[in-house]
Amino acid sequence: MDGNRQLDFTLSLGYVLTALIIAYFYFSPTVINPLFSDILIVLGVLLLLSCLIFA
């Protein structure tokens, strides 16, 4: 039960982080170097995929 709760928390944390990263750079693309934002979006997607793989 404890492990499942921690797994759900990790998975939801991955979703939240990915959504925040994508939303942040989607709504402010001119603030930061576009290449840097692309890299961070890719990292967010990789984080989400790793959460799904380990789930």
N, C-alpha and C positions, 0 to 999 in steps of 0.2 A: 504493500500500500504506500509506504513511504517513497519507494523508488519510483512508482508511477506518478506520484504527485510531483516529485522533482523533475521527472521527464516532461510532464505537461508544462511545468513552469519554464523549463529550458526551451521547449518548442514554442510556447507563446512569446517568450522573450525574443526568440529569433524572428518571429513574425513581426513583432513590434519594432525591433531595430531595423529590419529591412524596410518596413513601411515608412519609418521616420526618415531613413536615409534617402529613399526614393522621393518622398514628398518634399523633403528639404531642398534637394537639388532640382526637383521639377519646378518648384515655385521660386527658386532663386538661382537660375542658371548663370546669371551674369556676375554674381558676387564672387564666384570662385572659378579658377581655370577649368574649362569644360573637360579637358583630358583628366584632370584630377577627379572631377565629379563622376566621370565614366568609370574610373578605376574603383571608386568607392561604391558605386552601384553594383559593379561586378562582385566586389567583396561581399556586399550585402546579400546578393543572390547566392553566392557560394556558402555563406553562413546559413541561409535558409535551407539549401540543399543538404548541407551537412546535418542540420537538425532533422530533416526528413529521413536521411539515411540511417542515423543512429536511433531513430524513434522505434 
